[in-house]
């Protein structure tokens, strides 16, 4: 995410959105038409089922997948782990399997991000992207350790994944129509990405959803386009859509790979406890898995 996550900012391969949901789970409180309260994240594990929603003349005729997203509270930092599994079939019957594994450790004050992104296509690994980024008031710098060691400058006000998603949710709850912050999430080896976020509206509770735990919360719908600022290409590299709830959980995800699009539906989420050794922590979150509500008889 982009999401931390689930925002799938891809590795910029055809089928690899390695970072979209890295920041997808940021919480914000509903305040009517007023500015949202400072974001408060819900640490949790979420599992999404992915299904083909549209094709646009490419080779892909069927697609299915699974997305697993884990956001953990590490006191002064957020740990995000995300695995994406996709299986596609082409017009000639050839099958392709893509797996992405993405992990970051993001300081809550926005000062640093440690990242790692791996991908395999039909069992063949792509070069790993890894390193550490640091930000200051005047800008920052990312040091890549893979695929090759090199440094890239980051513009001032570049956001890391969690902060990027926080900005999306705050803007949506505040009634804004669009924002365009720079993002660095560690999924490309060329530095920051440009993003254009279109806020598609907020929903006051109760919200129609399969999960009764989410229904009493406000929701924000957003569409995010990601751009490679190094190439100045006018076309987005990848696009995603999400519906965020005020506790940070997204129950709907849309991934646009160009030749085909996929829709993700939340199958399960489980709140994760706050570490009891963190200063100022309250009671731990519940540990039980949450399943969709049964439809009325």
C-alpha positions in Angstrom: 0.0 0.0 0.0 0.2 2.1 -0.3 -0.3 0.9 1.9 2.3 0.2 3.7 -0.3 -1.6 2.8 -1.7 -3.2 0.8 -1.4 -0.2 -1.7 0.3 -2.3 -4.4 3.0 -0.2 -5.6 4.6 -2.7 -8.0 8.1 -3.5 -8.5 7.2 -2.2 -11.9 7.1 -5.6 -13.5 3.9 -6.5 -15.3 2.5 -8.6 -12.6 4.3 -7.4 -9.5 2.7 -4.9 -7.2 5.1 -5.4 -4.4 4.1 -2.6 -2.1 0.5 -1.5 -2.5 -0.8 -2.6 0.8 2.4 -1.9 2.7 0.5 1.0 4.2 -3.1 0.2 3.5 -4.1 -0.1 7.1 -4.0 3.3 8.7 -6.7 4.4 11.1 -8.4 7.8 11.4 -11.5 8.9 13.4 -14.7 10.1 11.8 -15.4 13.8 12.6 -18.1 14.7 10.2 -17.0 17.4 7.9 -14.1 18.4 10.2 -10.5 17.5 9.8 -9.7 13.9 10.8 -8.0 13.3 14.1 -4.4 12.2 14.0 -4.1 8.7 12.5 -4.1 5.8 14.9 -3.1 2.5 13.3 -4.6 -0.9 14.1 -2.0 -3.6 14.1 -3.5 -6.7 12.4 -3.3 -9.5 10.0 -5.5 -9.5 6.9 -6.1 -12.0 4.1 -7.7 -11.1 0.7 -9.0 -13.3 -2.1 -8.2 -11.9 -5.5 -10.3 -12.5 -8.6 -10.1 -11.3 -12.2 -12.4 -8.3 -12.7 -11.6 -7.1 -16.2 -9.3 -7.7 -19.2 -8.3 -5.2 -21.8 -7.1 -7.1 -24.9 -4.0 -8.7 -23.4 -3.0 -12.3 -23.2 -4.4 -13.0 -19.8 -7.8 -14.8 -19.8 -8.0 -16.0 -16.2 -6.4 -14.9 -13.0 -6.7 -15.7 -9.3 -4.6 -14.9 -6.3 -4.2 -14.3 -2.6 -2.8 -11.4 -0.6 -1.7 -11.7 3.0 -0.9 -8.5 4.9 0.5 -8.2 8.4 1.0 -4.9 10.2 2.8 -5.2 13.6 3.4 -2.5 16.2 7.0 -2.4 17.3 6.7 0.5 19.7 8.7 3.2 17.9 8.2 1.6 14.4 5.7 -0.3 12.3 6.7 -3.6 10.8 4.9 -4.6 7.5 5.0 -7.9 5.8 3.1 -8.7 2.7 2.9 -11.7 0.4 1.1 -11.7 -3.0 0.5 -14.9 -4.9 -1.0 -14.7 -8.5 -1.8 -17.4 -11.0 -2.7 -16.4 -14.5 -3.6 -18.3 -17.7 -3.0 -17.0 -21.2 -5.0 -17.4 -24.4 -2.9 -20.3 -25.5 -3.4 -22.1 -22.2 0.0 -21.3 -20.7 0.0 -20.8 -17.0 2.1 -18.3 -15.1 2.7 -18.0 -11.3 4.0 -14.9 -9.7 4.9 -14.5 -6.0 5.9 -11.3 -4.3 7.3 -11.0 -0.8 7.7 -7.5 0.7 8.8 -6.4 4.2 9.6 -3.0 5.7 10.4 -1.5 9.1 9.2 2.1 9.2 10.0 4.5 12.1 6.8 6.2 13.3 8.5 9.6 13.2 9.1 9.2 9.5 12.9 9.3 9.9 13.9 6.0 8.4 12.7 2.9 6.4 14.4 -0.4 6.1 13.0 -2.4 3.1 13.2 -5.6 1.2 11.3 -6.7 -1.9 11.5 -10.1 -3.6 9.7 -11.6 -6.5 9.6 -14.9 -8.4 8.1 -15.6 -11.8 7.4 -19.3 -12.4 9.9 -20.1 -9.7 12.7 -17.9 -11.2 13.7 -15.2 -8.7 14.1 -11.6 -9.9 16.8 -9.4 -8.4 16.1 -8.4 -4.8 15.6 -4.7 -4.0 16.8 -3.8 -0.5 18.3 -1.0 1.6 17.6 1.8 4.0 16.2 5.3 3.5 16.5 8.2 5.8 14.5 11.5 5.8 15.1 14.9 7.3 13.4 18.3 7.1 15.3 19.2 3.9 15.0 15.9 2.2 16.6 12.5 2.4 18.6 9.7 0.9 18.2 6.0 0.2 21.1 3.6 0.3 20.4 0.5 -1.8 22.3 -2.7 -0.9 20.6 -4.7 -3.7 20.3 -5.3 -6.6 23.5 -3.1 -6.7 24.9 -0.7 -4.1 24.0 2.9 -4.9 22.5 6.0 -3.3 19.6 8.1 -4.5 18.4 11.5 -3.1 14.8 11.8 -1.9 12.9 15.1 -2.3 11.8 17.0 0.8 8.4 15.9 2.2 8.7 12.4 0.6 6.5 10.1 2.6 7.1 6.5 3.7 4.3 3.9 3.2 2.5 4.3 6.5 2.6 8.1 6.4 1.4 8.1 2.8 -1.6 6.1 3.7 -2.2 8.2 6.7 -2.3 11.3 4.4 -4.8 9.6 2.1 -7.2 8.7 4.9 -6.9 12.1 6.6 -7.6 13.9 3.3 -10.6 11.6 2.6 -12.2 12.1 6.0 -11.6 15.9 5.7 -13.5 16.0 2.4 -10.6 16.8 0.1 -10.8 15.7 -3.5 -7.2 14.9 -4.3 -3.6 14.9 -3.0 -0.3 14.2 -4.7 2.5 13.4 -2.3 5.8 11.7 -3.2 6.2 8.2 -1.8 9.2 6.0 -1.1 8.4 2.4 -0.3 11.4 0.5 -1.4 9.8 -1.3 -4.3 11.8 0.3 -7.1 15.6 1.0 -7.2 15.2 4.5 -8.6 14.1 6.4 -5.6 10.8 8.2 -4.8 7.6 7.7 -6.8 5.1 10.3 -7.7 1.5 9.6 -6.7 -1.8 11.1 -7.6 -4.6 10.2 -5.2 -8.2 10.7 -6.1 -10.5 10.7 -3.1 -13.8 9.2 -4.2 -15.9 10.0 -1.2 -16.4 9.1 2.5 -19.1 6.9 3.9 -20.6 7.7 7.3 -21.5 4.7 9.5 -23.2 2.3 9.4 -21.3 1.1 6.3 -22.6 -1.9 4.3 -19.9 -4.6 4.7 -19.7 -8.4 5.4 -17.8 -7.7 8.6 -20.0 -6.6 11.5 -16.9 -5.2 13.3 -16.3 -2.7 10.5 -19.9 -1.6 9.9 -20.0 1.0 12.7 -16.9 2.8 11.3 -16.6 5.5 8.7 -15.0 4.6 5.4 -13.0 6.3 2.7 -12.7 5.3 -0.9 -9.5 6.2 -2.8 -7.8 5.6 -6.2 -4.0 5.9 -6.4 -1.8 6.2 -9.5 1.9 5.7 -9.2 4.5 7.4 -11.4 8.2 6.9 -12.0 9.6 10.4 -11.5 13.0 9.3 -12.8 11.6 8.7 -16.3 8.9 11.5 -16.3 6.6 9.1 -18.1 3.1 10.6 -18.2 1.4 7.2 -17.9 1.1 5.6 -14.4 3.2 2.6 -13.7 0.4 1.0 -11.6 -3.0 1.9 -10.2 -4.9 0.7 -7.2 -8.2 1.3 -5.5 -9.1 0.7 -1.8 -11.9 1.3 0.7 -10.4 2.0 4.1 -12.3 1.9 7.4 -11.6 4.1 10.3 -9.8 1.4 12.1 -7.3 1.0 9.3 -8.8 -2.2 7.7 -9.5 -2.2 4.0 -12.2 -4.6 2.9 -11.9 -3.9 -0.8 -8.9 -3.7 -3.0 -8.5 -3.2 -6.8 -5.3 -3.9 -8.6 -4.8 -2.6 -12.2 -2.0 -4.4 -14.0 -2.7 -2.8 -17.3 -3.7 -5.8 -19.4 -6.0 -7.1 -16.6 -7.5 -5.9 -13.3 -8.2 -7.9 -10.2 -10.6 -7.2 -7.3 -9.6 -8.2 -3.7 -12.1 -9.1 -1.0 -11.2 -9.3 2.6 -11.7 -12.9 3.8 -10.3 -12.6 7.3 -8.6 -10.1 9.6 -7.2 -10.5 13.1 -6.2 -7.6 15.4 -2.7 -8.0 16.8 -1.8 -7.0 20.3 0.2 -3.9 21.2 3.5 -4.8 22.9 3.1 -4.4 26.6 6.5 -2.9 27.0 5.8 0.1 24.8 5.5 3.4 26.8 1.9 4.5 27.2 0.3 1.5 25.6 -3.2 0.5 26.6 -4.9 -2.8 26.7 -3.8 -5.2 24.0 -6.1 -5.6 21.0 -8.1 -8.8 20.6 -6.4 -11.9 19.3 -9.3 -13.7 17.7 -9.8 -14.0 14.0 -12.8 -12.1 12.6 -14.9 -13.7 10.0 -17.6 -12.2 7.8 -21.0 -11.9 9.3 -23.5 -14.5 8.2 -26.2 -13.2 5.8 -29.6 -12.7 7.4 -32.0 -15.6 7.1 
